[in-house]
Amino acid sequence: RAGSSHGGVNALSFNAYKTVMDIDTLGTFNVSKVLYEKCLRDHGGVIINITATLGYRGQGFQVHAGTAKAAIDAMTRHLAVEWGPNNIQVNSLAPGPISGTEGYQQLGGKHAEASSSFNPSPAGRKQDRDCP
């Protein structure tokens, strides 16, 4: 997993931070650019970037993932403006923590839910991986 970290920023190496940034931001950039050149430039279309709610507000132990997702959010907005006149929509999908997943457990799982500051999504709803 690109966004996993157990010790917070003090335990995060420069290389681990760079790895997450490269996977998330360069990966998104490369896929978007290739899609534009090979498929969308002449015909239009839609790109949906996958991001996360981590970039919307601070969260402990997630500086690398939150920063990378915030960069994807910014990239999505820039590409939407640049490619919009060519009939290309660029949007993003940002799921929050999803219960029953490894990432959810790393964020504190059920212990985090007991905290009064735990807010699973901007809409305040808990997401479940088994939900259709």
C-alpha positions as CSV (number, residue, x, y, z in Angstrom):
1,R,0.0,0.0,0.0
2,A,1.3,3.4,-1.0
3,G,-0.1,5.2,2.0
4,S,0.8,3.0,4.9
5,S,2.9,4.4,7.8
6,H,2.9,3.2,11.4
7,G,5.2,5.7,13.1
8,G,4.1,9.1,11.8
9,V,6.3,11.8,10.3
10,N,9.1,11.3,12.8
11,A,9.5,7.6,11.7
12,L,8.9,8.4,8.0
13,S,12.0,8.4,5.8
14,F,12.6,10.8,3.0
15,N,12.5,7.8,0.6
16,A,9.2,6.5,2.0
17,Y,7.7,10.0,1.6
18,K,9.0,10.3,-2.0
19,T,7.8,6.8,-2.8
20,V,4.2,7.7,-1.9
21,M,4.4,11.0,-3.8
22,D,5.8,9.3,-6.8
23,I,3.2,6.5,-6.9
24,D,0.2,8.8,-6.3
25,T,1.1,12.0,-8.1
26,L,3.4,10.8,-10.9
27,G,1.2,7.8,-11.4
28,T,-1.9,10.0,-11.8
29,F,0.0,12.4,-14.1
30,N,1.4,9.7,-16.3
31,V,-2.0,7.9,-16.7
32,S,-3.7,11.2,-17.4
33,K,-1.1,12.3,-20.0
34,V,-1.2,8.9,-21.8
35,L,-5.0,8.9,-21.9
36,Y,-5.0,12.4,-23.3
37,E,-2.4,11.6,-26.0
38,K,-3.8,8.2,-27.0
39,C,-7.5,8.4,-26.5
40,L,-9.0,11.8,-25.5
41,R,-7.2,14.5,-27.5
42,D,-9.2,14.0,-30.7
43,H,-12.4,12.6,-29.3
44,G,-13.0,14.0,-25.8
45,G,-14.0,11.9,-22.8
46,V,-13.7,11.6,-19.1
47,I,-10.9,11.0,-16.6
48,I,-11.8,10.1,-13.0
49,N,-8.9,10.4,-10.6
50,I,-9.0,8.4,-7.4
51,T,-8.1,10.4,-4.4
52,A,-9.1,10.4,-0.7
53,T,-10.5,12.7,1.9
54,L,-7.0,12.8,3.6
55,G,-6.1,16.0,1.9
56,Y,-9.1,18.0,3.2
57,R,-8.0,18.3,6.8
58,G,-5.1,17.2,8.9
59,Q,-4.8,13.7,10.2
60,G,-2.1,12.1,12.3
61,F,0.3,9.6,10.7
62,Q,-0.9,10.5,7.2
63,V,1.3,13.5,6.1
64,H,2.6,11.6,3.1
65,A,-0.7,10.2,1.9
66,G,-2.6,13.4,2.6
67,T,-0.1,15.5,0.8
68,A,-0.1,13.2,-2.2
69,K,-3.9,13.2,-2.4
70,A,-4.1,17.0,-2.1
71,A,-1.7,17.1,-5.0
72,I,-4.0,14.9,-7.0
73,D,-6.9,17.1,-6.2
74,A,-5.0,20.2,-7.5
75,M,-3.9,18.3,-10.6
76,T,-7.5,17.3,-11.3
77,R,-8.6,21.0,-11.1
78,H,-5.8,22.1,-13.4
79,L,-6.4,19.4,-16.0
80,A,-10.1,20.1,-15.9
81,V,-9.5,23.8,-16.8
82,E,-6.8,23.0,-19.4
83,W,-8.6,20.2,-21.2
84,G,-12.2,21.2,-20.7
85,P,-12.3,23.3,-23.9
86,N,-11.4,20.0,-25.7
87,N,-14.5,18.3,-24.4
88,I,-12.5,16.4,-21.8
89,Q,-13.9,16.2,-18.2
90,V,-11.5,15.6,-15.4
91,N,-13.1,14.8,-12.0
92,S,-12.1,12.9,-8.9
93,L,-13.6,10.4,-6.6
94,A,-12.6,10.7,-2.9
95,P,-13.8,7.9,-0.7
96,G,-13.2,8.4,3.1
97,P,-12.2,5.6,5.4
98,I,-13.9,2.3,4.6
99,S,-14.5,0.0,7.5
100,G,-13.2,-3.6,7.2
101,T,-10.1,-2.6,5.2
102,E,-6.4,-2.6,6.1
103,G,-6.3,1.1,5.7
104,Y,-9.2,1.6,8.1
105,Q,-7.4,-0.5,10.7
106,Q,-4.3,1.6,10.3
107,L,-6.3,4.7,10.9
108,G,-7.4,3.4,14.3
109,G,-10.4,1.3,13.3
110,K,-13.1,0.9,16.0
111,H,-10.9,2.6,18.5
112,A,-10.9,5.8,16.4
113,E,-14.7,5.6,16.0
114,A,-15.0,5.9,19.8
115,S,-13.2,9.2,19.7
116,S,-15.4,12.3,19.6
117,S,-13.2,13.7,16.9
118,F,-13.7,10.8,14.5
119,N,-15.6,11.9,11.4
120,P,-15.5,9.2,8.8
121,S,-16.5,11.4,5.8
122,P,-17.4,15.0,5.1
123,A,-21.1,13.8,5.0
124,G,-20.7,12.2,8.4
125,R,-21.6,8.7,7.2
126,K,-19.6,5.5,7.8
127,Q,-18.6,3.7,4.6
128,D,-18.5,-0.1,4.5
129,R,-16.7,-2.2,1.9
130,D,-19.6,-4.7,1.9
131,C,-22.1,-2.0,1.0
132,P,-23.5,-2.5,-2.6
